[in-house]
Amino acid sequence: MKKGKTELIFLIATAFIFYNLGATQFRPQQEGKKIVEPTIEYLDTSFYPFLRGNLEQMWNTMIQNGFSGVILVSHYNNIIFEQYHTRKHKYITDTVFPNSRFQIASVSKQFTAVAILQLYERGLINLDDTIQKFIPEFPYKNITIHSLLCHRSGLPNYIYYLSARTTDHNLPVPPDTLLSMWTKHPPAIYFQPGHRFKYSNTGYVILSMIVERVSGLPFEEYLRKNIFEPLQMNETDVYIAGRNDSIPNAITGYSKYWKDAKEDYLNGVYGDKGIWTTARDLLKWDQALYDSIVISPSTLQLAFLPHGRVQARISNYGYGWRILNSATYPVFYHTGWWQGFKSLLVHFSQHRITVVVLKHTIHGQIPTVNDFYQALNKSFLPNNLDLKISRDAVQDSLVEEDDDDNNESI
């Protein structure tokens, strides 16, 4: 064989090898039957050391102030920071592990909202449909699915209603029982539907019932088949007393005076709360929203529009997400607080960064949306340390579930 041909074959073989070894990360990746196309060919990771350093400082402060739980921060699917800590205390008997499942309380509303939007995307419902179209016995007229999603329904708080009418506070009350009670003895509505914004756990309970009636599936089964299984969220379940009592690796929540969070009548209601999950599964959830796996981008965008408050405000609400219009870009997030558990999930769509905070004690400090916003901006703009969300927005992020004076809001 001549020298020229030998060199040509060598170059072709070398190019083939380097293509297979070096370019794999830029090819479509197969996940089961789904082909996921790459979104970029170059990922800027230069800010990772800065962000990791800022998060380390935050973490150490949280630990010093009694934090017990997990903080996870990811850029695309690259986990930049992931730490677990169990506070040493005579009443804490559990240990926080990566597979520990936390009750995420109101962060559950994101899943309820996406379930509704999936039904809308499939043409099974319209957002301007009234509740009575699906629940004819519902005692209030002219309340639309849209107003439930963005907390403009005016529905009274079911927690106060059940507290006044339930004699056995150890027996869980399911949504059907709540609906039957409301049909017979409807409480006064707070205001006419659409008149103004008021955070409503009741609205999301009704949304979960609509999911059941339209799909013909129990709420927990619908979420499992349409969200949890497609995303391989294998450590996520909806807790429904009497229907799904066993939650593997569930960590104990510690409420006031270090009391273990016990079963009570309010845990029979779901849609506004009820999901138990891990930090890693919540990362799968948030990244799947970017990748349009369970819902299309155009439909998801509806959830990120400021529907809650008509007037221009820094703080607003979409469908299952709170919105902070900061100085540089909008931040989408939700908090949760129930029976000792506190949670925070932040969707920094500007940078495709996910923040997960899960905590299982009511005592101790928890970082806010503003803490992560500042840490992120310091990492991108290390010479500008004063870029913050306004004081009003910070205050809104600290007040759990707007003007709800419950000791343990959802």
Secondary structure, 3 states (H helix, E strand, C coil): CCHHHHHHHHHHHHHHHHHHHHCHHHCCEEECCEEECCCCCCCCCCCHHHHHHHHHHHHHHHHHCCCCEEEEEEECCEEEEEEEECCCCCCCCCCCCCCCEEECHHHHHHHHHHHHHHHHHCCCCCCCCEHHHCCCCCCCCCCEHHHHHCCCCCCCCHHHHHHHHCCCCCCCCCHHHHHHHHHHCCCCCCCCCCCCCCCCHHHHHHHHHHHHHHHCCCHHHHHHHHHHCCCCCCCCEECECCCECCCCCECCCECHHHCECCCCHHHHCCCCCCEEECHHHHHHHHHHHHHCCCCCHHHHHHHCCCCCCCCCCCEEECCCCEEEECCCCEEEEEEEEECCEEEEEEEECCCCEEEEEEECECCCCCCCHHHHHHHHHHHHCCCCCCCCCCHHHHHHHHCCCCCCCCCCCC
